[in-house]
Amino acid sequence: MKTADGDSTHGRIHKVVSRIPRGRVATYGQIARLAGLARQARLVGYAMHALPAGTRLPWQRVVNAQGAISLPGKSAIRQRELLEREGVRFDARGRIDLDRFLWQPRSRSETSK
């Protein structure tokens, strides 16, 4: 699985993640569906985990289906800090209101008009 190749599995995932705008989040499952990998949310997690340090891909914008951060420890703290800097807000339970912050990408037919 080549990660630099846009047609590889990780490359397809990276392409979708790169489209998530600042101040929005997407779920692992949503990224999988948009990358043509329905029901492969875990694979999205693996692709995010495999990113090199210092990547410019907005990995912090990917959260779980409950609107929570799935990373442990210091990585979770870093992800939350990055999202808060973008204006994403967390509730008292540490969850993001997906009704408010979930990315809703335009369909291909809308973007080609």
N, C-alpha and C positions, 0 to 999 in steps of 0.2 A: 504494500500500500504506500504509494508515494504521496507525501503531503504537499509537495510543491506543485504537483500537477493538478490543475483545476478539474480534471475529469476523474481523479481518484476519489475514493469515498471521503477521505478527510478533506480533500480539495473542494468537493461539493459542499460539505458542511461549512468550511471556512468561507466560501463564497456567500452563503446565506447569512452567516454571522456578521460578515463585513457590511451587510445592508442594514443592520439594526441601527436606527438613528439614536443619537444622544438623547437621554431622558426617557428612553423606552427599554423594555425588556422583552425577551422571548423565552419560551419554555424549551426544554430539551426535546420534548415530543413535537412541538411546533417546528423547530429547526429540522428535525428528522423528516417530517412530512414535506416541508418546502424543498428539501434536498433530494426528494424522491426516495426516501428511506423510511417509509411509514413503519411505525411500531419498532423503531430502532433508537429510541431515546438514549439508551445506555451507550450506544455507539457514539452519539454526540458528546456524551460525557468523556469517553475515552479520547476523542479528538481534541477536546478542550484541555484535557490533562496532558496531552502530548505536545502542546504548544511550547516553543522554546521561551526561556526567560526573555523579557524585553520585547515580546511580540507587539505589533501594532494592532492586531486583531482585537476588537472590543469584547473579549471573552467574559468580562464582568457583566455583560448584559444578558447572559444566559442563566436562567434560574429554573427551579423545579416547578411542577404543575400546581403547587400550593402557593407559589409566589415567594418561596423561601430560598435561601442560599443553602446549597448542599455541601459546600466545601467545609473541611474541618479547620479549627484553630485560627492561626494567623492569616491564612488564605481567605477565610470567611470575613475576617475583620477588614482586610484589604479590599475585598469585593464590595462590601457594604460602603466603605469610605468612597470608593470610586463612583458607585451609583448615587450616593447622596450628593456628591459634587456635581453630578449631572442633573440633580433635581428630583431624583426618584426618592419617594418617601416610604418609610417602613412603619408599620403599626406597632403597638405595644408587644405583640408576639413575635416581632421580627419578620413580618411578612409584608409583601408588596401587594397593593390593591391592583389585581390584574385587570379589573374593569377600567381602571384609570390609566395604567402604565403599560399594558400589553401592546406590543407592536402589531399593527394591522397592515401588513403589506398590501399594496395594490396588486390586483390580479394582472397577469401578463397582458390581457386584452385591454385593460385600462391604461397601462404604461405605454402601449404601442400606438395609442390614439394621438 
